[in-house]
Amino acid sequence: MRVVAVTNLSLDGVMQAPGQPDEDRRGGFARGGWAAPYAAMAQLGGSMTDNGGLLFGRRTYEQFAEVWPKRKDNPYTEVLNRKRKYVASRSLTEPLPWENSTLLAGDAARTVAALKAEPGQDLVILGSGVLIQSLVRDNLVDEFVLLIHPLVLGSGRRLFADGGAFAALRLLESKATANGVVIARYQPAEAAAGTNS
């Protein structure tokens, strides 16, 4: 199966706290909730539902598990609850609190590589910047779906941080929403060289 990273980004590459003001204040970040007015995730269509499961890092999983099961008035709640959820963590223990959740204990790259070797539909990573960065180092992300917002935040945790691994990407598809968010699909260039996508 493939691993597809789906994330909100500002123009300067920040992915920290897109959904809510108090989502993630690490480093004194005070601009949480910046992506919410754009509602770009709703533009993804099947990307949220037509996959084999979701892959999370610990922090994002805990945030989602705290919020989503309680949202009864949202069409994504049932989808997220039903989906198989895999959680890469060295500190969590089972049983995990959110239904259909499976712990990938230990080294994230090793456990995700083993999961990727199994047949099945794509695994989608939502948020989980630290997890994405660790998987990029080991060439385990097969595709990036970046929702690039028309904002420069000036600070915050970035998807591709200074000192990270080199990655050449090839654009597969892009479209712009009516409010200026560019949704771009990229594939690592090495993988793209062997496909006709």
C-alpha positions in Angstrom: 0.0 0.0 0.0 1.0 3.6 -0.5 1.4 6.4 2.1 -0.1 9.8 1.1 0.6 12.8 3.3 -2.3 15.4 3.2 -1.6 18.7 5.0 -2.5 22.3 5.1 0.4 24.7 4.5 0.9 28.5 4.5 2.9 30.0 1.6 6.0 30.0 3.9 5.5 26.3 4.6 4.0 26.4 8.1 1.7 23.6 9.0 1.2 24.2 12.7 -2.3 24.5 14.2 -4.3 25.0 11.0 -7.7 24.1 12.6 -8.2 25.8 15.9 -6.7 28.8 17.9 -5.5 26.6 20.8 -4.6 23.5 18.7 -0.8 23.8 19.1 0.9 26.7 20.9 4.4 25.1 20.9 7.1 27.7 20.5 4.6 30.5 21.4 2.7 30.0 18.1 -0.3 32.4 18.3 -1.9 32.1 14.9 -3.8 28.8 15.3 -6.9 28.3 13.2 -5.5 30.0 10.2 -6.8 27.4 7.7 -10.3 27.1 9.1 -11.8 30.1 7.1 -10.7 28.6 3.8 -12.4 25.1 4.4 -10.0 23.6 1.8 -10.2 20.1 3.2 -13.8 19.9 2.0 -12.5 20.4 -1.6 -10.6 17.1 -1.5 -13.6 15.0 -2.2 -12.8 11.3 -2.3 -9.3 11.8 -0.8 -10.8 11.7 2.7 -13.0 8.7 2.2 -11.6 6.5 -0.6 -8.6 5.1 1.2 -7.6 2.1 3.3 -7.0 4.0 6.5 -5.5 6.9 8.3 -2.0 7.2 9.7 -1.3 9.5 12.6 1.6 10.6 14.8 0.8 10.6 18.6 0.1 14.3 19.0 -2.3 14.6 16.0 -4.1 11.4 16.9 -4.7 12.6 20.5 -6.1 15.9 19.2 -8.4 14.2 16.6 -9.5 11.6 19.2 -10.4 14.3 21.6 -12.5 16.3 19.1 -14.0 14.1 16.3 -15.9 11.4 18.1 -17.9 14.2 19.9 -18.8 16.1 16.7 -22.3 14.8 15.9 -23.2 17.5 13.4 -20.4 17.0 10.9 -20.4 14.6 7.9 -16.8 13.6 8.5 -17.4 12.3 12.0 -18.9 9.0 10.9 -16.2 8.6 8.2 -13.4 9.2 10.6 -14.9 6.9 13.3 -15.3 4.0 10.9 -11.9 4.3 9.3 -9.0 2.1 10.4 -6.6 4.4 12.2 -2.9 3.5 12.7 -0.9 5.5 15.3 2.9 5.6 15.3 4.0 6.2 18.8 6.7 5.2 21.3 4.7 6.4 24.3 1.1 5.4 23.8 -0.2 2.0 25.0 -3.2 0.0 23.9 -6.1 0.0 24.1 -6.3 3.3 22.2 -9.4 5.5 23.0 -10.8 6.0 19.5 -12.6 3.1 17.8 -10.8 1.2 15.1 -7.4 2.4 16.2 -4.2 0.3 16.1 -0.9 1.2 17.7 2.3 1.0 15.7 4.7 0.9 18.6 8.4 1.5 18.3 10.3 3.0 15.5 7.9 4.8 13.1 9.9 4.2 9.9 10.2 0.5 10.7 6.5 -0.1 11.6 5.2 2.0 8.7 7.6 0.2 6.2 6.1 -3.1 7.4 2.6 -1.8 7.0 3.4 -0.5 3.5 4.5 -4.0 2.5 1.0 -5.3 3.0 -1.5 -5.1 0.1 -4.3 -2.6 0.3 -5.5 0.9 -0.4 -3.6 4.1 0.4 -2.9 5.1 3.9 -3.5 8.9 4.4 -1.5 10.9 6.9 -3.4 13.9 8.2 -1.2 16.6 9.9 1.4 14.7 11.9 4.4 16.8 10.8 7.0 15.0 13.0 5.8 11.7 11.6 5.9 12.9 8.0 9.4 14.3 8.5 10.6 10.9 9.9 9.0 9.0 7.0 10.5 11.4 4.4 14.0 10.6 5.7 13.4 7.0 4.8 11.6 7.6 1.5 8.3 6.2 2.8 5.9 8.9 1.6 4.6 8.1 -1.8 2.6 11.2 -2.4 2.0 14.6 -0.9 -1.3 16.5 -1.2 -0.5 20.0 -0.1 -3.3 22.5 0.5 -1.3 25.8 0.1 -3.1 28.7 1.6 -2.6 32.4 0.5 -1.1 33.4 3.8 2.4 34.1 5.1 2.5 33.3 8.8 6.1 34.3 9.5 6.6 31.7 12.2 5.6 28.2 13.2 6.5 24.6 12.6 7.1 23.9 8.9 6.5 20.7 7.0 10.0 20.8 5.5 12.2 22.2 8.2 15.7 23.4 7.9 18.2 20.6 8.0 15.6 18.1 6.7 16.2 15.4 4.1 16.5 16.4 0.4 13.5 15.5 -1.7 12.9 16.2 -5.4 9.2 16.2 -6.2 7.2 16.1 -9.4 3.8 17.9 -9.7 1.0 15.4 -10.6 -2.0 17.7 -10.5 -3.0 21.1 -9.1 -6.2 23.1 -8.8 -7.1 26.4 -7.1 -10.2 26.9 -4.9 -12.4 29.9 -5.3 -10.8 31.5 -2.2 -7.2 31.1 -3.4 -6.0 27.8 -1.8 -3.9 25.8 -4.2 -4.3 22.0 -3.9 -1.2 20.4 -5.3 -0.4 16.7 -5.6 3.3 15.8 -5.7 5.2 12.5 -6.0 8.8 11.9 -5.2 10.7 12.4 -8.4 12.4 9.0 -8.1 9.1 7.2 -7.9 7.6 9.4 -10.6 10.3 8.5 -13.1 9.0 4.9 -13.1 5.3 5.8 -13.7 3.2 7.4 -16.3 1.0 9.4 -13.9 
